[in-house]
Amino acid sequence: MNLYDLFIKPYEAYTYGQIALESFACVFGIVSVYLSIKKNIWLYPTGIISTVLYVYILLKSGLLGDCLINVYYTAMSIYGWILWSKNSDDQIYVNVEKSSKKDWLYSTILFILSILLVTVVYYYKPFIDNNLSSEGISFGLYHLDWGNWLDVITTSIFLVGMWLMAKRRVESWYFWILGDLICVPMMLYKELGITSVQYLVFTFMAINGYIAWKKSLKH
């Protein structure tokens, strides 16, 4: 498979408006990650714009499970915005800390709960895809392919990353790096080439974010 098949062909059926919208969502996502590296609270409003746009994009693409997950991301971004607002002296920048044993315990619990929650969403995905009608469908996980299972895992990884970032923990970048790496091939598989490139950029930015946050730790 060549670059044309990966990045151009999937968009032949798209309108210019659809391509522009995905590009717009991608740009806001990259800006959000850049601001998070700078520990700037504006990462949350820009990130919310990106996730809300992806809710619409994924809904129009028929990827309703992914759409619901982005609703979930939007809610977590609002939670993080509130926490950062309470921990910022100038309402813009915050200080960061290392994760405690308690943070890791909560992260493990969140990861497990998220795995269960997203699996349940996919269990009912045939019902969601059938316009919330159970006529002629059967529930289960039989319809999941490798991309869907990766989505279950990455959603849980990103949830922990978002929670740790909301708590201003340096280790949040571990989860962003891992999740971004997995999403590069996953988004190509879902024929979202622009978004795949976005996650590749995110990977390098997340590595830079970890280095920057670690250097800024108060000793």
Rosetta blueprint (number, residue, H / E / L):
1 M L
2 N L
3 L H
4 Y H
5 D H
6 L H
7 F H
8 I H
9 K H
10 P H
11 Y H
12 E L
13 A L
14 Y L
15 T L
16 Y H
17 G H
18 Q H
19 I H
20 A H
21 L H
22 E H
23 S H
24 F H
25 A H
26 C H
27 V H
28 F H
29 G H
30 I H
31 V H
32 S H
33 V H
34 Y H
35 L H
36 S H
37 I H
38 K L
39 K L
40 N E
41 I L
42 W L
43 L H
44 Y H
45 P H
46 T H
47 G H
48 I H
49 I H
50 S H
51 T H
52 V H
53 L H
54 Y H
55 V H
56 Y H
57 I H
58 L H
59 L H
60 K H
61 S L
62 G L
63 L L
64 L H
65 G H
66 D H
67 C H
68 L H
69 I H
70 N H
71 V H
72 Y H
73 Y H
74 T H
75 A H
76 M H
77 S H
78 I H
79 Y H
80 G H
81 W H
82 I H
83 L H
84 W H
85 S H
86 K H
87 N L
88 S L
89 D L
90 D L
91 Q L
92 I L
93 Y E
94 V L
95 N L
96 V L
97 E E
98 K L
99 S L
100 S L
101 K H
102 K H
103 D H
104 W H
105 L H
106 Y H
107 S H
108 T H
109 I H
110 L H
111 F H
112 I H
113 L H
114 S H
115 I H
116 L H
117 L H
118 V H
119 T H
120 V H
121 V H
122 Y H
123 Y H
124 Y L
125 K H
126 P H
127 F H
128 I H
129 D H
130 N L
131 N L
132 L L
133 S L
134 S L
135 E L
136 G L
137 I L
138 S L
139 F L
140 G L
141 L L
142 Y L
143 H L
144 L L
145 D L
146 W H
147 G H
148 N H
149 W H
150 L H
151 D H
152 V H
153 I H
154 T H
155 T H
156 S H
157 I H
158 F H
159 L H
160 V H
161 G H
162 M H
163 W H
164 L H
165 M H
166 A H
167 K L
168 R L
169 R E
170 V L
171 E L
172 S H
173 W H
174 Y H
175 F H
176 W H
177 I H
178 L H
179 G H
180 D H
181 L H
182 I H
183 C H
184 V H
185 P H
186 M H
187 M H
188 L H
189 Y H
190 K L
191 E L
192 L L
193 G H
194 I H
195 T H
196 S H
197 V H
198 Q H
199 Y H
200 L H
201 V H
202 F H
203 T H
204 F H
205 M H
206 A H
207 I H
208 N H
209 G H
210 Y H
211 I H
212 A H
213 W H
214 K H
215 K H
216 S L
217 L L
218 K L
219 H L
